[in-house]
Amino acid sequence: MEACLNKNVTKFILNKAKKKDFVKLLYNKDVFKPTETSKFLLEAVVNNFPKKKVNVLDLGCGNGIIGIYLLKKFKNISNMSFSDVSGKAITNAKQNCELNKISQNRAQFIQSNLFNNMNGLKFDIIINDVSGISYKIARKSNWFKNIPCESGDDGTKLTLNVIKNFRNFLKPNGKIFFPIISFSNEKKIINYFNKSNIKAKMISINKWPAPKEFYNHIIMMKKLKKLKKINFDEKYGLIIANTKIFQAN
């Protein structure tokens, strides 16, 4: 997934990607670093990307990896809006756009808490990569060092907020892509789809072993699982989580 170029810059490489699609990334320790979920989400979007001309919102953009990769790969993107609640993330995404020679005409940057600063904007595609795991797990992981995670103890707070509001910012026949991670209350999110008549289709499922630091907190994790706030499997001494990628209209 990544190869180090020097102590400051890393090259992001998606499976089967062409050389022209490789993305150089300058990291900031105070900005969320892409995880396997970011990779799974990006792969699903690439495999289901439309051929017509589109404008796209990278919601929870972090350092900009998803938006930059798509801009390099697809010429039918008229504009990519990079959005994040963190000003440091917006600055980092701008730096990485410059590093990858993304035209200023194809990128705009919006510091926003989800959709709060997007009145009047409409998109053909929304890609949601905001935090979707229990904050009790997030704060024990290396993913959120120096980075806040306001996802709630069952990990659904931000995802549900996005799902409740995305239609207000989607053009007719537009679509949203988003992950549901088993370190959250998946059933709660799925039940909301059904109650709200949202037609969501799962387009990929990916299983992955939890990072080693999680094994020090297995008692807490089993308690959260018993309370049905998260879910995971245990196999061959490993904690196995999964990421499902959904598409909705």
C-alpha positions in Angstrom: 0.0 0.0 0.0 2.8 2.4 0.8 6.5 2.8 0.0 8.8 5.3 1.7 10.5 7.8 -0.5 12.2 9.8 2.3 11.6 10.6 5.9 8.8 13.1 5.1 7.2 11.7 1.9 5.5 8.4 1.3 4.2 7.0 -1.9 0.6 5.5 -1.8 0.2 2.5 -4.2 -3.2 0.9 -4.7 -3.3 -2.8 -5.8 -2.9 -3.1 -9.6 -2.5 0.7 -9.9 -0.7 2.2 -12.9 2.4 4.2 -12.3 0.7 7.4 -13.3 -1.8 6.9 -10.4 0.8 6.7 -7.6 0.2 9.4 -5.0 3.0 11.1 -3.0 2.0 12.0 0.5 3.4 14.4 3.0 2.3 13.3 6.5 1.4 15.5 9.5 1.3 13.8 12.9 -1.8 15.7 13.8 -3.7 14.6 10.7 -5.4 11.2 10.4 -3.2 8.8 8.4 -5.0 6.5 5.9 -5.8 3.0 7.2 -6.9 -0.2 5.5 -10.5 1.2 5.6 -9.3 4.1 3.5 -7.8 1.6 1.0 -11.0 -0.5 0.9 -13.2 2.5 0.4 -11.0 3.9 -2.4 -10.9 0.5 -4.2 -14.7 0.2 -4.1 -15.1 3.7 -5.4 -12.6 3.1 -8.3 -14.5 -0.1 -9.2 -17.8 1.7 -9.3 -16.9 5.1 -10.6 -19.2 6.6 -13.3 -18.0 7.6 -16.8 -20.0 10.8 -17.0 -18.6 14.2 -15.8 -19.0 14.6 -12.0 -18.1 16.8 -9.1 -17.1 14.9 -6.0 -16.9 15.6 -2.2 -14.2 13.9 -0.2 -15.8 14.2 3.2 -13.3 13.6 6.1 -10.5 14.0 3.6 -7.6 13.9 6.1 -4.4 14.3 4.1 -6.3 14.1 0.8 -5.4 10.6 -0.4 -8.8 9.5 -1.7 -9.5 12.7 -3.6 -6.0 13.1 -5.0 -5.9 9.5 -6.2 -9.3 9.9 -7.9 -8.2 13.2 -9.6 -5.1 11.5 -11.0 -7.0 8.5 -12.2 -10.2 10.0 -13.6 -10.3 12.9 -16.1 -14.1 13.2 -15.9 -13.9 14.8 -12.4 -14.7 18.5 -13.0 -14.1 19.4 -9.3 -13.0 17.7 -6.1 -14.0 19.3 -2.8 -11.7 18.3 0.1 -13.5 18.7 3.4 -12.5 18.1 7.0 -13.3 19.4 10.4 -9.5 19.9 11.0 -7.7 22.9 9.7 -4.5 21.0 9.9 -6.0 18.3 7.6 -7.1 21.0 5.1 -3.6 22.4 5.0 -2.1 18.9 4.6 -4.5 18.1 1.8 -3.5 21.3 0.0 0.2 20.5 0.4 -0.4 17.0 -1.1 -2.4 18.4 -4.0 0.6 20.7 -4.8 3.0 17.7 -4.3 1.0 15.7 -6.9 0.6 18.7 -9.3 -3.2 18.8 -9.0 -4.6 21.7 -10.9 -6.1 24.4 -8.7 -9.1 24.5 -11.1 -10.0 21.0 -10.1 -9.8 21.2 -6.3 -11.4 23.3 -3.6 -11.0 23.0 0.2 -13.7 23.4 2.8 -13.1 23.3 6.6 -16.4 21.9 7.9 -17.9 19.8 10.6 -19.5 17.3 8.3 -22.0 19.3 6.1 -22.2 22.4 8.4 -20.4 24.8 6.0 -21.8 23.4 2.7 -25.1 25.3 2.4 -26.1 25.4 -1.3 -23.5 22.9 -2.5 -24.6 19.8 -4.4 -22.4 16.9 -5.5 -22.7 14.0 -8.0 -20.6 11.8 -5.6 -20.0 12.0 -1.9 -17.2 9.8 -0.4 -17.6 9.5 3.4 -14.4 8.7 5.2 -15.2 10.2 8.7 -14.5 8.1 11.8 -16.7 5.1 12.1 -15.4 3.1 15.1 -16.2 3.2 18.8 -14.2 6.1 20.4 -13.4 3.7 23.3 -11.4 1.6 20.8 -10.2 4.6 18.8 -8.5 6.1 21.8 -6.6 2.8 22.5 -5.3 2.6 18.9 -2.4 4.2 17.1 -4.8 5.6 14.5 -6.0 8.5 16.5 -2.9 9.8 18.3 -3.2 13.6 18.5 -6.5 13.3 16.6 -10.0 13.6 18.2 -12.6 11.0 17.5 -16.2 12.0 18.3 -17.9 8.9 17.0 -19.6 7.8 20.3 -19.1 4.6 22.3 -20.8 2.5 19.6 -19.0 4.3 16.7 -22.2 5.3 14.9 -22.5 9.0 15.8 -20.7 10.6 12.8 -21.8 7.9 10.2 -25.5 8.3 11.2 -25.2 12.1 11.0 -23.8 11.8 7.4 -26.5 9.3 6.4 -29.3 11.5 7.8 -28.2 14.5 5.8 -26.4 13.4 2.6 -29.5 13.6 0.4 -29.6 17.4 1.0 -26.2 17.7 -0.7 -26.5 15.1 -3.5 -27.6 15.9 -7.0 -30.4 13.9 -8.7 -29.1 10.4 -9.5 -26.0 11.1 -7.4 -24.5 8.5 -5.0 -22.7 8.3 -1.7 -20.0 5.7 -0.8 -19.3 5.0 2.9 -17.8 2.3 5.1 -19.4 0.4 8.0 -16.8 -1.1 10.3 -17.5 -3.9 12.6 -15.9 -2.0 15.5 -19.2 -0.1 15.5 -22.8 -1.0 16.0 -23.4 -2.1 12.4 -27.0 -3.2 13.0 -28.0 0.3 14.3 -26.9 1.8 11.0 -28.5 -0.9 8.8 -31.8 -0.5 10.8 -31.7 3.3 10.0 -31.5 2.5 6.3 -34.6 0.4 6.5 -36.6 2.9 8.6 -35.6 5.8 6.3 -36.2 4.1 3.0 -32.6 4.5 2.0 -31.6 2.0 -0.6 -28.1 1.0 0.3 -26.2 -1.7 -1.4 -23.1 -3.4 -0.1 -20.4 -3.4 -2.8 -17.5 -5.0 -0.9 -16.6 -6.7 2.3 -13.0 -6.9 3.6 -11.7 -8.8 6.7 -8.6 -7.7 8.5 -6.7 -8.5 11.7 -6.7 -5.9 14.5 -3.4 -4.1 15.2 -1.3 -5.6 18.0 -2.1 -2.8 20.5 -5.7 -4.0 20.6 -4.8 -7.3 22.3 -3.9 -5.4 25.5 -7.6 -4.3 25.7 -9.4 -7.5 24.8 -11.5 -7.5 28.1 -12.9 -4.0 27.2 -13.5 -5.1 23.6 -15.4 -8.3 24.7 -17.5 -6.1 27.0 -18.4 -3.8 24.2 -19.2 -6.8 22.0 -21.5 -8.3 24.7 -23.3 -4.9 24.9 -23.6 -5.1 21.0 -21.8 -1.8 20.5 -19.2 -3.5 18.3 -18.5 -6.8 16.7 -15.5 -8.9 15.8 -14.4 -12.6 15.5 -11.6 -14.4 17.2 -9.7 -17.0 15.1 -6.3 -18.6 15.4 -5.6 -16.2 18.3 -6.4 -13.2 16.2 -9.0 -10.5 16.5 -10.7 -10.3 13.1 -12.7 -7.2 12.2 -14.3 -6.3 8.9 -15.1 -3.3 6.7 -18.1 -3.2 4.5 -18.4 -0.6 1.8 -21.9 0.6 0.9 -23.3 2.7 -1.9 -26.6 4.6 -1.6 -28.6 7.1 -3.7 
